[in-house]
Each structure stands twice: as C-alpha cells, then as structure tokens.
Amino acid sequence: MDIQILIDKLKKANELSTPVQKHTLIVNEKSETQGALFFIPIEAREYKVLIPAPFHTEVLGSENTPTHQKIVMHKEAFILK
C-alpha cells in the first residue's frame, strides 16, 4: 500500500488532525533505538507506519502528541505490511 492512499483515507474520515493513540520505539539487542512504529486505525484496519532513527526524534521530540498528519506526511515514513 502506498502512503498516499493512507493519507487519502485519513482525509476522507477526517482523521488527519487526530493525535496518535498508540506507538512504540523499535530497539535492537544492543539497546540502540532503530526508530518508532505508529499504529493508525482506519476503516476497521490498523496500519503500521515506521519512521526510522534518527528521524523519529523530530516527531516524538515535541511536548505535544504527534497527529496522524505529522506521521504520514513525514518524508521518511513508510507503511509496513
């Protein structure tokens, strides 16, 4: 699935400005952070969007909870199957 399709689905459902409810950091066996995985529920499915390190800090570094728009519009974001 293309990230643009997910963006279109979020626009249609008016969910772009909704804060992300669920995410996790990806950490390897050496305790190095590899990125952040965001779970975006839409149309009875949960899409997994990964933002790799070090770019995930741009999204998680602010004091506000990131929105769906901030996640899917990030230039390094991609969907996992």
N, C-alpha and C positions, 0 to 999 in steps of 0.2 A: 504494500500500500504506500502511496505517495503521501508525503506530509501535507501537500496542498489539499488533498481530499479530506484529511482530518480537519484542516483549517476551515474548509467549506462546511463540513458537518457541524463544527462548533459555532460557526456564524449562523447557520440555519436554526440551530437550537438556542441561539442567543446565550451561549456559554463562554464566550471568549474572555469576559471580564471576571469570571468566577475564579476564586482562589483555588489553588491545587490543594486537595484534601489529603493526598497520600503520596509519599515519595520515600526513597531510601538511598543511602550512599552505597556505592559499589567499592568494596575494599578487598585487596588481594591478601595472600597469605603473609606478605611482608608488612602488613598494616599500612599500605600505601593506598590512598584514595584514587580510584580509577575514573570516577565520575558520579553522576546522580541519575537515578531512574525514577521517572514520574509516571504515575498511573492516572489516566484520564478516562473516566467513564462517559460514554456517549452511545446512544441508540442500543442499549442492552449489551454493550461490549465494553471491555476495559482495554484501552490502548496503552502500550508501554512506550514511552519516549525517553531516550537516553541522551544526556548531554555529557560528553567525556570531560575528563580533567584536562587542563585546569579551568576550562570554560564554565564548569558548573558553579564555580565560586561567584561569577558575575550574577547568576540568577539567585543563588542562596545567600549571597553576602549582604543583601539589604535587610533591614529590620522588618520589612513587610513580607507577608506570604506571597510568593510569586503567583501570578494568574496563569490561566491556560494560554492566554495570548502571549505572555512573556516566554513561556516554554516552547510553544510550537513555532513562534516567529524567530527563535534564536538560530543564528546561521549554522551552528554546529549540531543542532538537534536532529535526531533521526528516529524512526519508528522501529521497534523490534517486533519480530513475528513470534 
